[in-house]
Each structure stands twice: as C-alpha cells, then as structure tokens.
C-alpha cells in the first residue's frame, strides 16, 4: 500500500486551499508547551471518551471470551488470508507502519500555515514536534508495557507480545493525520474518504502483525487504543487549535452517559 495516492489528493486540494485556519491563525502557530491544567484535563477526558479509544479496548476484552483471542490468532497464522504467509505479513507490517508515518507528514505539509516562508517553516516545525512527541510517547509506552506484562508471542519468539509496537505506531500516526485533515480545506466527502483510508492503514498494520505471528488480536487492539488516545490527547492539549465538532462522542452523565453522532450535510469543513 502506497502513500502516493493520498499525497496526490492532498496536493490537488491544497492548490486552491485557504492560507490560514477559519479563525485567521496559522496551523502550528498556536502550539504551546504550557496549555494549562483546564485544557489538559479537558483533552484527557475527550481522549478517554473517544470511540477510537474505547471501542478497540472493548474489542480486546471481548476477544477473551471463549479463548477467541488465541483461536483467531492461530487461524490467521495458519491460513494467512490477506498476506499469504507469515514472512510476507511481517514485511507488510513494516511497510504499512512506514506508510502511516508518511500520511502524517503529508497532512502536516498541507495544513494551512500561511504563505511559504520563515513563519511557515517555523509553524510546520512546531506542529511536527507535537506530532513527534505524541508518536514517541505511544511507542515508548508499548516498550514499557512489554517489560511489565511479558506476554509470550504467538510464534514464541519472546515475551513482548503485549502490546504491539507496530500497531501503536501506525495508529498514532494515522490518527494524527486524520486530526490534521480536519483543518485542511476540502469537501466533506473527500475528507471522509481520506479519513477511512488512513484508519484502514492502522487496521491493516494490526492484522499483518497477527498473520505474522507476532501478536494476538487483543494485543493489536489495545495498541490501537494507546495510539489513538495519545494522538487525540497531544493534539487537543498542545496544538492550540479550535476543536472541530466530533462525529462521534460520549459524555459521562449522572447515572449513565450520552452518545452523540453528527452528520455533515453538504460540502464544507466540519
């Protein structure tokens, strides 16, 4: 899977795009290392309630019923329905992870940061550093959990099965890319198509690690939750952006909660 189609689409869209965000600011121009406790707390709550965080966790928990986690892992390694062999699956997991990094960098380049020049470079650098910090946090978190949990891999190579570093890396980068997309001027349909394709990258990476025998499905789902949480938290905390309206959301309420779903009608930005 290549990043070229997505990059080409973003390039075409950027040619007629706005030079700044709707509030007149530049993407990356409001990055801060001191967002304040209120913003950090709000970002943490939104990240925890994000469906791309709790849904994979729920899926990982459900896989423990009837030992389905092990059964699905064994089936994937035996049949290799997508990648053909464990070796090819391992190779593709590396390629898909790299593609995830590529789509994040592409979206950073095409976010509206004003006219090209010194300020443009500075804003891009600041935004990239936030993205890099998020990715590093997600990846290093998985490394720490490897040593704490010590779950044996399906292929018995070592005890670093939980969680998946590849899946966490792919998920954090693709989620950062989808969050960046929300600030690039484009039609709603185009944004949805790119959004779906970016998330598909993380799912493909996760399944490649299962077919390769390196992780159980629950390992990769937990890693997707880690990557999505960190990407959402870092973006909302440190980018200083106006938060676009979420398509899906969950809010805790006394005695229960509220699930919301928003649909964009017609072209334009959400």
C-alpha positions in Angstrom: 0.0 0.0 0.0 1.5 3.3 -1.0 1.1 6.8 0.3 1.3 8.4 -3.2 -2.5 8.5 -3.9 -3.2 10.2 -0.6 -0.3 12.7 -1.1 -1.5 13.4 -4.7 -5.1 14.1 -3.4 -3.8 16.4 -0.7 -1.6 18.2 -3.2 -4.5 18.9 -5.5 -6.7 20.1 -2.7 -4.0 22.4 -1.3 -3.6 24.3 -4.6 -6.9 26.1 -4.0 -7.0 26.0 -0.2 -7.0 28.7 2.3 -3.7 30.0 3.7 -5.0 30.2 7.3 -7.4 28.5 9.6 -11.0 29.8 9.8 -10.1 31.9 12.9 -7.3 33.6 10.9 -4.5 31.8 12.7 -1.9 29.5 11.1 -1.8 25.8 11.8 1.1 25.3 14.2 1.2 28.9 15.1 -0.5 28.4 18.5 1.5 25.4 19.7 2.2 25.7 23.4 4.2 23.7 26.0 2.1 25.2 28.8 -1.6 24.7 27.8 -2.8 25.0 31.4 -4.5 22.4 33.6 -8.0 23.1 32.4 -7.1 22.4 28.8 -5.1 19.3 29.6 -7.9 17.9 31.8 -10.4 18.6 29.0 -8.2 16.9 26.4 -7.7 13.9 28.6 -11.5 13.5 29.1 -12.2 13.8 25.4 -9.4 11.3 24.6 -10.8 8.7 27.0 -14.3 9.2 25.7 -13.2 8.9 22.1 -14.7 5.9 20.3 -11.3 5.2 18.6 -10.0 4.6 22.1 -12.7 2.7 24.0 -14.0 0.7 21.1 -10.7 -1.2 20.5 -10.4 -1.8 24.2 -13.9 -3.2 24.3 -13.0 -5.4 21.3 -9.8 -6.6 23.1 -11.8 -7.5 26.1 -14.5 -9.3 24.1 -11.8 -11.5 22.4 -11.0 -13.0 25.8 -14.4 -14.8 25.8 -14.1 -18.4 24.9 -10.4 -18.1 24.2 -11.3 -16.5 20.9 -8.1 -14.3 21.0 -5.9 -17.4 20.7 -8.2 -19.1 18.2 -8.3 -16.1 15.9 -4.5 -15.7 16.1 -4.0 -19.4 15.2 -6.4 -19.2 12.3 -4.7 -16.0 11.0 -1.2 -17.6 11.2 -2.4 -20.9 9.6 -4.4 -19.5 6.7 -2.8 -16.1 6.1 -5.9 -14.9 4.2 -4.6 -11.4 3.4 -0.8 -11.5 3.1 -0.2 -15.1 2.1 2.5 -16.1 4.6 3.9 -15.1 8.0 7.0 -13.7 6.3 5.1 -11.6 3.9 2.8 -10.4 6.7 5.8 -9.3 8.7 7.3 -7.5 5.7 4.0 -5.7 5.0 3.6 -4.7 8.7 6.9 -2.7 8.3 5.7 -1.1 5.0 2.3 -0.2 6.4 3.8 1.3 9.5 6.1 3.4 7.3 3.1 4.5 5.2 1.4 5.6 8.3 4.3 7.9 9.1 4.1 9.2 5.5 0.5 10.2 5.6 1.0 12.1 8.8 3.9 14.1 7.3 1.8 14.7 4.2 -1.1 16.2 6.2 1.3 18.4 8.2 2.6 19.9 4.9 -0.8 20.7 3.6 -2.4 22.2 6.7 -2.9 26.0 6.3 0.1 27.7 7.8 0.0 30.9 5.8 2.3 31.7 2.8 5.6 29.9 2.4 8.5 31.5 4.2 10.2 31.6 7.6 6.9 31.7 9.6 5.5 28.8 7.6 8.6 26.7 8.3 8.5 27.6 12.0 4.8 26.7 12.3 5.3 23.4 10.5 8.2 22.6 12.7 6.3 23.3 15.9 3.3 21.2 14.7 5.6 18.4 13.6 7.3 18.4 17.0 3.9 17.9 18.7 3.2 15.0 16.4 6.6 13.6 17.0 6.2 13.9 20.8 2.9 12.1 20.6 4.3 9.2 18.5 7.3 8.9 20.7 5.1 8.7 23.8 2.9 6.0 22.3 5.8 3.9 21.1 7.8 4.2 24.3 4.6 3.3 26.3 4.4 0.0 24.4 8.1 -0.7 25.1 7.5 -0.1 28.9 4.4 -2.4 28.8 6.4 -5.1 27.1 8.6 -5.4 30.1 5.8 -5.1 32.6 3.3 -7.6 31.1 5.7 -10.1 29.5 3.1 -11.9 27.4 4.6 -14.6 25.1 4.2 -14.0 21.4 2.2 -16.5 19.4 5.3 -17.5 17.5 7.2 -18.0 20.8 10.0 -15.6 19.8 10.0 -13.7 23.1 7.6 -12.3 25.7 6.9 -8.9 24.1 3.5 -9.8 22.6 1.5 -7.2 24.6 1.1 -4.6 23.3 2.1 -4.2 19.6 4.7 -1.5 18.9 3.9 -1.6 15.2 0.1 -1.2 15.8 0.7 1.6 18.3 3.0 3.5 15.9 0.6 3.1 12.9 -2.4 4.1 15.0 -0.8 7.2 16.5 0.4 8.4 13.1 -2.8 7.7 11.2 -4.9 9.3 13.9 -2.7 12.4 13.9 -3.2 12.5 10.2 -7.0 12.3 10.5 -6.9 15.1 13.1 -4.8 17.2 10.7 -7.3 16.5 7.9 -9.9 18.4 9.9 -8.0 21.6 9.3 -7.3 21.2 5.6 -9.9 22.8 3.3 -11.7 20.1 1.3 -15.1 18.7 0.7 -16.7 16.5 3.3 -16.8 13.5 1.0 -13.1 13.8 0.2 -12.2 14.2 3.9 -14.3 11.1 4.8 -12.6 9.0 2.1 -9.1 10.0 3.3 -10.1 9.5 6.9 -11.3 6.0 6.2 -8.2 5.2 4.2 -5.9 6.4 6.9 -7.7 4.3 9.6 -7.6 1.3 7.2 -3.8 1.6 7.3 -3.8 1.1 11.1 -6.1 -1.9 10.8 -4.1 -3.4 8.1 -0.9 -3.0 10.1 -2.6 -4.6 13.1 -3.8 -7.6 11.2 -0.4 -8.0 9.5 1.2 -8.4 12.9 -1.4 -11.1 13.7 -0.8 -13.0 10.5 2.9 -12.7 11.0 2.6 -14.5 14.4 4.0 -11.6 16.4 0.8 -10.6 18.3 -2.6 -11.8 19.4 -5.5 -9.7 18.0 -6.2 -8.3 21.5 -2.5 -7.0 21.6 -3.0 -5.0 18.5 -6.4 -3.7 19.5 -5.0 -2.4 22.8 -2.2 -0.8 20.9 -4.7 1.0 18.6 -6.4 2.4 21.7 -3.0 3.6 23.0 -2.1 5.3 19.7 -5.5 6.9 19.3 -5.6 8.2 22.9 -2.1 9.7 22.7 -2.7 11.3 19.3 -6.0 12.9 20.5 -4.6 14.0 23.8 -1.5 15.6 22.4 -3.4 17.4 19.6 -6.0 18.8 21.9 -3.6 19.7 24.6 -0.7 21.3 22.8 -1.7 22.4 19.3 -3.8 25.3 20.5 -6.4 24.6 17.8 -10.1 25.3 17.9 -11.7 21.9 18.3 -13.9 20.8 15.3 -17.2 19.2 16.0 -16.7 15.5 16.6 -18.7 13.0 14.5 -18.9 10.6 17.4 -18.7 11.4 21.1 -19.5 10.0 24.5 -20.2 12.2 27.6 -20.5 10.8 31.1 -23.6 11.9 32.9 -25.0 11.1 36.4 -26.4 7.6 36.2 -25.2 6.9 32.7 -23.9 8.7 29.6 -24.8 10.3 26.3 -23.6 9.0 22.9 -23.7 11.6 20.2 -23.4 11.3 16.4 -23.1 14.2 14.0 -23.5 14.1 10.2 -22.1 16.9 7.9 -24.6 17.8 5.2 -23.2 19.3 2.0 -19.7 20.4 1.2 -17.5 22.4 3.5 -15.5 21.9 6.6 -16.7 20.3 9.8 
